[in-house]
Amino acid sequence: MATVDEGTRIFLGLDPKLQKILDSYDLKDTCFDDNLKNDFPCNLNAIEAASLGLAASVLGLMMVFFLSAQLSKAPRGSDLMNKISDQIKSGARAFLVTEYKYLAGFVVVVFFALLALYSADPPSGDETDGIRYAACFLAGATLSAAAGWGGMSVATDANVRTTQAAEQHGLAVALRVAFTGGAVMGFTVVGLGLFGISLFFYLVTLGYPDDVFEARLIYAADSLAGFGFGASSIALFARVAGGIYTKAADVGADLVGKVEMDIPEDDPRNPAVIADNVGDNVGDVAGMGADLFESFVGSIIAAITLANGDLALVMLPLWVAGVGIVASMIGFFFVNANDAAGQKELMFALHKGTIVSSICVTGFTAIIVSQLFDGREEEGWEIFGCIVIGLVAGVLIGQVTEYFTSYSYWPVQSITDAGVTGPATVIIQGLGIGMISTVFPVLIIVATILGCNALADEYGIAMAAVGMLSTLGITLATDAYGPIADNAGGIAEMAELEERVRDTTDALDALGNTTAATGKGFAIGSAVLTALSLLSAFKNKTNIDIVDIGEPIVLSGVLVGSMLPFLFAALTMLSVQKAAGAIIIEVRRQFAEIPGLREGTAEADSDKCVAISTQSSVEEMILPGLYGVLSPICVGFLIGPRCLTGMLAGSIASGMMLAIMMANAGGAWDNSKKYIEIEGAKGGKGTETHKACVVGDTVGDPFKDTSGPALNILIKLMSIISLTIAPLMEGDDDWDVWYYGLIPLGIMVIGTYVVYRLFWRNMTDITADVSSPKEGKMDADADVNKAVETDDVPLADDMGKGESNDEEAEEGIEEDA
């Protein structure tokens, strides 16, 4: 074994955890080897080690300003289009302000809890550990929220510009405008994420009284777990609340508008249509951005933690993420298409950017490895192999997801075919497609794990996740583009633009459905690798060497962990149904009580639906968030770290399967409807087959946009929380501190009772005061109850059978104009 300088040996000897690192690894040709202390990169300090990450993140944020300036040059269209766009932006901002007010209280409570816990029992023995953990948590939460807000603001501005581009210039220019808006979201996430993690990596290495640099790196990695905790918390609440909002409004708008009233999608007569378009932004832009922000920083934190103080291994994830931003910037300029492009050509246009970025990041990473691992080349190229495997795995998962969710291929077409015999067979076929779609992503992830473990052990798996997410700037752009295109179609419909404009936006929207499904598959795959890496880091921090799945304690944890994703998915699905019920009642009430609304001679009160969706989604995020945050704390302290290890493993396994199935089934149902509407399959719009596929799409909405996407955040959140509290459980045996576990258990029980009493006990009393300013003091709940009691809430048949067709509806709009 190589010699180690006396200062490092003495310092590490003070802490059994750090002494274990010294004893368990071959330190030859690492930065622990004092023969290499004066060689690059072992001679760098913390700020130099983080320099490339900081520089690249600043470059990414400059790209955000450049793209925003380019987007602002695109025209916004007519006054009516701008009015609709401003309503959507106002609703999205109102929702995020309300959500962030709730989350601010949560962040403050956790901040002071971390400050107290780690000041009283500092893992490094330094009293400043409390402020280090708490500050990292606050920074992670703040930057995650900022990324969601920034991306949402630009997306709600890009929608009307995309509509105008579709009207004036056609498909190619509209694609470019929408993709530019999505790219702002992508580069905001990676820019803020890498800037925050690089800056705080440097800051938390400062202030320790001892000069041993390697030990400071190890303690810095511990503190950075708090950064991931903050990012994960915001991601979970943003994804759950945003998902409930968007799908409650979507389901309510579709069931009353398209199914009962037989009016087109995004028809301005539908009171819920603005809320539906707001939901696209708060769920699919802000929610997805916060989700992938957490994956991005979480994978870097896991790799830094598993580096165990070796500076070259600590630097690598920061530098790979940095060159990934540069590669994504290059790939952005390769995305283009022509006006005659079909779905396959449009998809290839987006793939070009991803492929170019992947090639560039591979070349850049090879250069980095050759420099950081001079003298230890074999190890460096093995890690490089893991990074490439991660990149390839991400591309393959995207391709598999595209196959199962694009209407260009058999799986989605088979669902449309099943619609000939009604909605029941549509749902059966969709569930089957969703289930079978789990096979290939699982095989890809398993091959990635086994290959990287053989090459570079647990650190190699973490670097595979970093590699997969290195091109997140361009990958997230293709995902965030979808809701912009969806909003553009809604604006075209509500502004009564020519049919050719709606045809253009429909083509972009169908592509967006596929890219959204592909993005969800990518997010799930990266979440599994990130969570597995965090689990490995947790095991190391708690000194768990071997986990025997046959031991009752461990198996109990596995069973509890396997159950949690199903509980989480159930709560979010039920929340969508509950919130959608309130929207449905309100929409029916307006059609019944506002004279001329059905004919198009009166204006719908969309503010009420926006208010209902906002209040319901914020209320419904409490219970899933409570279980997600407190479950690992409860199990870890009540039973012990071995049981918690089993719980994390079980949640990763079942969460991955359920998330893939729900996301892909929902995407397939959605595009089976689009296949009819865009390609005219099975007779086109208005047929019984179309109506059956609309039902399937409605079922799939909460699958793909609420429950499925939230599950990958759940498994990451529980893993990063476990890593954050690992220093407090180090050396604990089963049941050692069970009394501490009663505290989170009691909070969950009390929280469940309170939520039930406030929001669930009376299923009809589910809305806040949503009275319109025009109506003054009218109470919304009284309106709803009165409508139900007096049968003033009509069904489709009560609305006048002679008015149930699009032609007469359009005549009403023309008369109003």
N, C-alpha and C positions, 0 to 999 in steps of 0.2 A: 504493500500500500504506500502511496506517496506520503511524503512528510507534510505536515500541516503546521503552520506557524503557531507558536505557543499561545499568542493572544487569542486566536480562534479556538484552540483546544480548551483553554481555561474557561473562556466564556461559554462555550457549548457545554462544557462539563457542569456548569451550574444548573442546567435544565435538562432533565432526563429526555424530554421530547427532542431537543436539539442534539443531545448526545447520541440518540438513536440514529439520526441522520448520518452522523459521523461514522458510526459503527456499521451501518447497513449498506453503504454505498462504496463502490470502488472510486476513490477520489482522484486517482491518477488521471492527468489530462483534463481536469475540471478546474473551475476557478477556486476550489478549495486547495488545490495543489500550489504550494508556495513557490514552486519553480515557474509558475505562470502568472504570478501576481503582477508583474510589470509588463505583461504582454496584453495586446488587444484581444478580446474586449474586457479582460479581467481588471485592467487598470482604469476603467471608466468609473465615474461617480454616478449618482442616481439621476441627476438632471441630464447628463450625457447619454445615459442608457435610455431615457425616455424621449430624447430629442427628436428622433425620427417620427415617433408617434405624435408628438406635439406639432411638428412642422406639417405633417400630412393632414392632421385634423384641421389646422388653420387653412390649409389649401382647400380642404373639403368645404369649409364654411365660406370661403371666398367663392367657390363654385356655386353655393346656394345663392349668394348675392348676384352673381353673374346670370344664373338661370332666372331668378326673379325679375331682373332687369329685362331680359329677353322676353319673358312672359308678359310683362307690362306693356310691351310694344304691340301686342296682338289686340285688335279692336274688340270692344265689349258688346256691340250690337245695339238693338233698339232699346227704348226706354222701358218697354214692357219686359224684355229679357233681363234688363238690369234690375228691375223691381223684383222679379222672381229670384234672381241670384242673391240679391241683398236679403230677401226673406230667409233664404237657406242659410246664408252666412250668419245672420242674426240669431237664428234658432240654434245653430251649432255652437256659437259663442256662449249663448245663454246656458246651454247644457253643460259645457265645459266649466264655466264659472261656477255653476251650482255643484258639479261634481268635485271640483278642486276645493271648494269651501269645506265639503265633508272630509276630503282627503287631508286637508291641512290640519284638522284636528287629530287625525290618526297619526300623521307624521310627527306632530309635536309630542304626542304621548310616547311614541316609540323612541324618539330622539332622547327624551329625558330618561326613559327606561334603560336604554343602552349606556347613556352617560353614567347613571347610577351603578348599574351592574358591573361595568368594566373599570370603573374607578374604585369600587369596593374590592374587586377581585381581578386585578390586571394580569392578563396572561404573561406579559413580558416582565412583570415586576415593576413596571414604571407607572406612576400615577396618571400619566397623560393618556393611557390607553383608552379611558372612557371618552375623552373628547375626540380621539382619533376615530374610534368606531362610530360615534354619534355623528361626527362631521361627515364621514364617508357616507353614512346612511342618508343624511340630509342632502348631500350633493347628488347622490344617485337618484333620489326621489325628485329633486328639483329639475335636473337635466332631462329625466324621462318625461316629466310633465311638459317641459319646455319644447321637447322634440315633438310631442303630440300636438301642442298648440300651434307651433310654427308650421308643421305640415298641413294641419287642418285649415289654417288661414289662407295658405297659398292654394290649396285644393278648391276651396269655396270661391276663389277668385278665377281659377282656371276653367271652371265648368262653363261659364257663359262665354268665355273666349273660345272654347272648343266648339260650342254651338255656332257661334258666328263664323268660325273657320270652316265648319261643315257646310254652312249656307253659302259662303262666298267662294271658297276654294275647293271644297271636296274632301275626300277621304285622307289623302296624303298629308295635307296641312293640318287637318283636324287631329290626326294621329300624333303629329309632331307637337302640337300645342298641349294635348292631354298628357303625352309622355314627359314633356318638360315639367308640367305641374307635378307629376309623380316623382320625377327625379329630384325636385326640391325636397320632397319628403325623405327620399333615400339618402341624400347627402347631408341633410340636417341630422338624421339619426346617427350616421357613422361619424360625422364631424363632431357633434356634441359628445357622443359616446367615447370616442378615442381621446378627445381633449380632456374630458373629465377623468378617465381612468389613468391617463399618462400624468396629468398634473397631480392628482392625489397619490399616485404611486411615489412621486418625488416628495411630496409634502409629508407623508407619513413615515418616511425614512429619517426625517429630521428630528432632532431633539432628544434622542436617546443618549444617556451619559456615556455609554461605552462606545469605543471607536470601531468595534468589529463590524465590518460592513455586511458580511454574509448573514449575520444574525439579524441585522436591521432589515435586510431583504425578507427574511422569513416572517418577522413580525409585521412588516408592511403588508405582506400577502394576507395575513390574518385580518388586518384592519380593512383591507379592500373587500372582504366578504360583506361588510356593512354597506358598501357602495352597491353591490349586487342585490342586497336585501332591499334597499330603497328603490332601485329600479324595478325589481320584481313586484313589489307591493303596488306601485303605481300601475304597472302593466296589468296586473290581475284585475284591479278595480276598473281601470279604463276599458279593458277588454270585455269584462262582464257587463258593466253598466252600458257601454256603447253597443254591445251586441244585443242586449235586451231592448234598448231604445230602437235600434234600427229594425229589428225583426218584429217588435210589437207594432210599430207604425206600418211596416211592409205588409204583415199578415192582415192587419185591420183594413188597410187600404185595398188590398187585393180581394178579400172575402166579400166586403160590401160593394166595392166598386166594380170589379170585374165579374165576380160570380153572381152577386145578387142584383146589381143594377145594370149589368151588361154594358158598362161604359169602358172606354179604352184605358190602358195603363197610363198613369201620369195625367189623367184628364183633370183640368183645372176645377171642374165641378166637385171633385172628391175632396172633402175637408182634410183628409189625412195625407194628401200627396206631398205637401211641403214637409211634414214630419218625416215621411218616407225618405225624401231626398236629404234632409238633415241627417238622418240616421246613417246614410251611406258614408258621410264624412266623419261622424263621431265614432262609428264602429269600425269601418274598413280603412280609414286613414289614421285617425288619432289612436284607435285601439291597436291596429296592426303595427303602427310605428312604435308604440310603447312596448309591444310584445317583442319585436325584433331588436329594439334597443337593448332590452334585457338579455336576449340571447347573445347579442354581440359582445356586450361587456362581460356577461357571465362566462363565456368560453375563454376570454382573456384572463379573467380572474382565476379560473380553474387551472389554466396552464401555468400562471405565475405561482400559484400555490404548490402545484406538483413539481415545480422547478427546485424546490427545497434550497433556495439560496444560491444556486449556481447562476451567476450573472448572465452567462450566454443564453441559458434556457429561459431566464426571466425576460431578457430583451426580445427574444425571438417572436413571441405572440404580438408584442407591441409593434415591432417593425413589420411583420407580415400584414397586420391590420392596416398599417400606414401605406404600404405599397399597394394594398388592395383598394384603397381610396383612389390612388393615382390610376390604377388599372381601370376602375369603374368610370373615371372621368374620360379615359380614352374610349372605352366601349360605348359611352353615351353618344358620341358623334357618329357611330356606325348604324344607328337605328333610323331607318327610313323605308318608305314603301311608295307604291304608285296608286293612282286612283282606281285602277281596275283590279286591285288585289283582292283575293278571296281570303277565307279564314286561314288557310294553310300559309299563304304568302304573308299575311299580316303577322302570324305567329313566328314565321322565320325572320321577319324584320326585327322583332324583339329578341329572338334568339341570337341574332348576329351580335348584338351588344354584349350579351352574356358570354358568348363564346370568345369574342375578342378580349374581354376583360379576364376571362379564365386563363387564356394563353399568356397574356401580359403578366398576370400575377404569378404564374408559374415561372416565367423567366426572371422576374424581379426577385422572387424567393430564392431561386438557385444562386443568384449573386450574393444575397444576404447570407445564406448558409455557408458559402465558400469563404466568406470573410469572418463570420462569427465562430466557425468551428475549425479554424486553422490549427492543425496539430491533432485534431480529433475528428478527422474527415468521415470516418466510417459512421460514427454516431450521428454526425450532421446530416449525411445523405439518407440515413434511415429515417430520421425525423422528416426530412424533405419528402420522402416517399409517403409518409402519413399525411402531410399537407396535400399532396397531389391526390391521394386516395379520397380525402375529404372533399376536394373540389369535384372530382369525378362523381362521387356519390351524390352530391347535391344536384348535379346536372341530370344524373340518371333518375333520381326521385322526381325531378321536375318532368322528365319525359314520360315516366310511368303515370304520373298524375294527369298529365295532358291527355294521354290515351284514354283514361277512364272518365274524363270529364268534358272532352271536346266533342261536339256533335259531328265532327268529321270522321269519327271512328265508331265501331260496332257497339260498344257498351251503351253509349247514350242513345244511339239509334234504336237499340233493342228496347229501351224504356219507352220511346215514342211508339214503337210497334205495339207494345203492351197496352198503350192507351186506347187501342181500338175496342178493347173489352171493358174499359171503364177505369176509374181511379184506383180501385183496389189492386188490380194487377200492375198498375204503374208503381204503387208503393212497394208491392212485393218484389218486382223486378229491380227497383232502385235499391232496396235493402240488400238484395243479393249481389248487385254490382258493387255496392259499398263494402260488403264483407270480403268479397274476393279481391278487391283492390288492395287489401292489406298485405297480401302475400309477397309481392315483389319489393315494396319498400322495406319490409322486415328483412328479407333476404339481403338487400343492399346494405342495410344498417349492420346486420350481423357480420357480413363479409368485411365491412369497414372496421368493426370492433376487433374481429379476430386478426385481420391483417395488421392493423396498427399496434395491437398488443404484442404481436410477434416481433414487430420491428423495434418499437420503442416503449413498450409497456404502457402504463397508465398515462404518462405524459404524451405519448404518441396519439392516444385517443383524443386527449384534449386538443392537441394541435390539429387533428383531423377536423374537429369542430371549428377551430379558428380558420382553417383553410376553407371549409364549406361556407363560412360567413364572411370571408375576406372580400368577396365581390358584392357585399350586401347593398352598396350604394346603387348599383345598376339593377340588382335583383328586386329590391324593394320598389324601385321606380316602376318596374313592369307590373307590380302588384297594386301600388297606389294609383296607377293610371286608370284602373278599372272603375272605381267609384266616380272619378272625374267624368269618364265617358258616360256612365249611367246618369249622372246629374245632367250632363249635356243633352241627353235624350229627353229627360224630363222637362227641361227648359224649352226644348223644341216643341214638345207636345203642348205644354201650357201656354206658350206664346203663339200657338196655331201657325207654325211655319209650314212650308210646303212638305209634302210627303217624302220627297227625295232627301230632305235634311234628316228626317226621322230615320229613313233607311240607312243613311250614312252613320248616324249615331247608334243605331241598332247593331250594325256590323261591328262597331268599336266596342259596344257593350257586350256583345257575345264573346268577343276576344277577351274583354276584361273579366268575364265570368271564368274563362279558362285560366287566364293568368292569375286570378285570385285563388282559384283552386290549386294551381301550381305553387303559388306563394305559400299557401297553407301547408301543402305537403313538404315544402322546403323548410318551413318554420318548425313543423313537427319533427322532421329528421334532425335538424340542428339542435332542437330542444332535447332530444333523447341523448345525443352525444354530449351536450353540455351538462345535462343532469347526471349522466353516468360519470363524467369527469369530476363533478362536484361531489358525488357520492364517494369516489375514490379519495378525494382530498379530505372528506369528512372522516373516512376510516383511518387515514394517516394521522389526523389531528387527535383522534380519540384512542389511538394505539390499538385498534382492532386489527389483528393480523389475519385471522381465519373466521369466516362466517359459515357455520354449518346449517344448511337449510333444514336438516332433520331435527334440529333442536326446537322444542316447543316454543321457546321465547322468540326465536327468529321467525319461525313459521307463523306464529301469531301476528307478528309485524307484517309479514308478507300478505296475509289475508286482509288485515286492516287496510294496508296500502292499496291492495287490488280493489277494495270496495270504494275507496274515496273518489276515484274518477267517476264512478257510476252515480254516487251521491251528488257530486258536483254537477254532472251533466243533468241529472234529474231536477235539481233545484233551478238551474238556469232555464231548462225547458218549461217547467211549470211557471216560472216567472214570466216568460214570453207569453204563454197562454193567458195568464192573468192580466198582464198589461194590455195584450191585444184585445181581450174582452172589453176593457174599458174604452179602447179606441173604437171598437165595433159599435158599442152602445152610443157613443157620442156621434159617430158618423151617421148612424141610422136616425138619431134624434134630429140632426140638422137637415137631413133629407125630408123628414116628416114635418118639421116645424118652420123651415125657411121657405117661404113661397117663391117659386121660380128657380130654385136651385137645381132641380132635376132637369129643367128645360134650358138652363144656362143663362137665365136672365137675372139671376142674383148671385152674389159672391159668397163663397163658403168662408166660414170663420176658422181658418187653419190654425190660429193661435191657440185655440183650446186643445187641439190634438197635440201640438208641440208641447204645451204645458203638461198634459197628461203623460206623454211619453217621458218627459224629463223627470217628473216627480216619481213615476213608477219605477223607472230604471235605477234611480239613485236609491230608492228604498229597497229594491230587490237585490242590489249588489252586496248588502250588509251580511246576510247569512252565509253565502258562498265564501266571501272574503274572510269572515270570522273562522270558518272551518279550515280554510287553506292556510291561514297564518298560524293558528294555535294548535293544529293537530300535531305537527312535528315537535313542538315545544312540550305538549302534554305527554306524548309517548316517550320522548327522550328523557324527561325527568321522572315521570311516573314509573316507568318500567326500566328503561336504561338504553344506552347507545346501541347495544346489539339488536334490540327490538326495533329501534328507530332505523337501523341499517336495513332490516328486512322490510320495514314499511316503505322506505324510499324505493327499494328494488321492486316491490309489488306495484307501487304507483306508477313507476316508469313503464313496466311491462303492460299493465292493463290500460294505462293512460294513452300509450302510443297506439294500441289497437283501436280503442274507442275513438280517438281523435281522427285517425286516418279514415276509419269507416264513416264517421259522421260527415267529415269534410268532403270526402269524395262522393258519397251518396247525395249530399245536398247539391254539390256542383253538377252532378249528372242529372238530377231532377230539373234543375234550373235550365240547363242547356237542352234538355229534351223539349221543353216548352219553346225555347229560342229556335230550335230546329224547325218547328212548325211555323213559327211567326216569320222567320227570315227566309227559309228555303221553301216554304209552302208545302212541307211534307204532310201527308195524310189529309189533304184537302185544305190546309192552311188555317187561318184564324176563324174562330166562330164555330168550328165543328165540335162534335162530342169528344173526339180524341183530344182536341186542344183543351177543352174544359177539364178533361181527366188529367192532363199533364199540368194544368194550372194548379190543381189540387196537390199533385205531387210536389210541385215547386213550393207551394205554401208549407207543406210538411218539411221540406228540405231547408227552408230558410233558417230556422233556428238551429238545425243540424250544422250547417256550414258556416254560419256567421255568428253564432252565439256559443253553443256548448262545445262544438269541436275545437275551435281556435282557443278557447279558454283553457282547455285541458293541458296543452303544452306549457302554458304559463304556470298551471298548478304544479306540475312535476318539477319545474325549475325553481319555483318559489319555495317549495318544501325542501328542496336540496340546498338552496342557498341559505335558508334560515337555519337548517341543520349545521351547515358549515360555520355560520356566524356564532351559534351557541356551543360549537364543539369545544372551545377552550374551557367552558364552564363544566363540561361533562368529562373532561379528560381524567382517566383513572377510575371513573365510577363503575361499579359493578351493578348487576340487576337489583332493582328496588332499593338502592342505597339512599337516594334522596326522593323517595316516592311522595313525600309530603309537599315538595315543591310542585310536583305535577298536578296536585289537586287545584292549584290556582288557575292555570289555563283551562282545566276541565270545568271548574265552577263558572268561569267566564263564558265558556261555550254553552253550558246549560242555561245560565241566566239570559244570555244573549238570544238563545233560541226561543225561550219563553216570551221575552220582550217583543221580538220580531213577530212571533205568532199573534200576540195580543194586539199589536199595533197595526199589522199589515195583512195577516192571513186569516184571522178568526172570522171576520165578516167579508166574504168574498165579493159582496156588492159594494162595499165601502173601500174602494181601492184607489180613488183619485184624490188629489189635493183640491184646493179651491181653484178651479179652472174657469171661473166666470169671466166672460168677455168684458172689457171696459165699456163696450157699447150698451151692455145690459145692466151695468151698475152692480146692484147688490144681489143679483140672482145667484142662488147657491147651486153649484153644479151637481152635487150629490142629490139634492132635491129634484133637480131636472131629471136625472137618471131614474130615480126611484118612481117618480110620477109617470115617466114614459113607460116603465115596465108595468106598473100597476094598472094603467089605463089602456094597455095594449097600443100605445102610440109609437112603439118601436116596430116599424113595419118590416116585413120580409119582402123579398123580391116580387112575389105574386101580388102583394098589396099595393105596389107602386104603380100599377097600371101596365097590363101586359102589352098594350099597344105601343108603349114607349120604350120597350126593351130592345132597341137596336141602335147601332151607331149612326145610321143615316139621320134619323130624327133628332138624335142628340146634337149632331153637327148643325142641323138646321137651327136648333135653339141657340147655339153659339153664334151663328151668322146673324140671327136677328138681334142678339145682344150687341154685336159689333156694329 
